Amino acid sequence: MLQTVSEWLWWERLWLPANVSWSDLRDNEGRVYAKASQLYAVLPCSLCLLLVRYLFERYLATPLANVWGIKDRVRCTAEPNPALENYFCSQARLPSQADVRSLCKKTSWPERRVQVWFRRRRNQERPGLRKRFCEASWRCVFYFFAFVCGVLALYDKPWLYNLKEVWAGFPKQSMLPSQYWYYLLEMGFYLSLLLSLTFDVKRKDFKEQVIHHIATLTLLSFSWISNYIRIGTLVMAVHDSADILLEGAKVLNYAKWHQTANAMFVVFTVLFMLTRLVIFPFWLIHCTWVYPLETFAPFFGYYFFNVMLVVLQILHFYWAVLISRMFYKCIFSKLEGDDRSDEEEDDSDSLGEGNHKLSHINGSGARGRANGH
């Protein structure tokens, strides 16, 4: 059974064009090819990055937050109540009006007190400002480092300037050391993001983030095994270029350098739209959709790779809408958060029913947590 599954999984027609076999991609005459077994190194790389992240946030980002005076808001703790806690954990974080009335009967509390309890309990689940700052600082530093690695791996390569060179001699294209380390770094990072999802700041587009990370890892793994490495490096570099500015804008926003953060967010928006809505679909997807047909007939891997690129493009459109809304507010009005934010609620018990004001402790200005991976 396992032998049959293995034979089907590594069937050459799934991964390679017609008339090409795995034996053609064996190392010989100084040519080195990517191998599926090399992907095992991604897991230890991701664990190392998680360790580096922990050290970075503890010994660099946290002291920097102290220097800039970034502090968490003092929160009111929800008083112990087993009935409300059970409802909060097992049913819903935000009860309906009918459920509030039902809970009032169970607890003998007035409606306002129950509503305030849920606001305070929800705030307890939200990450503090310092955690957001540390996370954004780590991502900003990583994306900058990864983008520099991408530039060093690509600046002297002909396929950076002529996309038809991506397919010259495909799939018999020797793997370069710079490509290996660039892939390992990027895949290790995205796997580390998946492993840390339960601990990281949760956003309203949590599901889209999961889809993005899985699609990215699937895309990179497939491109590695099928030797789509040249186009893979281009895709990674295009994505990293804008993400640096997004995370940098968040860092400045949390430090209350709002004007600088707004300016950086505007630059990020322009670069995001250029790279994700112009270069990615009209250059890179066009390169993988049209040019290969000049060299070989379509096969399963050709369709699979392009479908995964389209999945990423759909996510780009989704994030572009959110970013456009924030950009509009940044230019034409006062932006006090972002469409993906899960902001803290005012937990004062002096609030009247229905007067649930948001306290945007992350500062006004663009950036909160929009993401454009």
Summary of the structure (lengths in Angstrom):
residues: 373
radius of gyration: 24.4
end to end distance: 39.0
largest distance: 81.9
contacts: 1135
relative contact order: 0.13
helix: 68%
strand: 2%
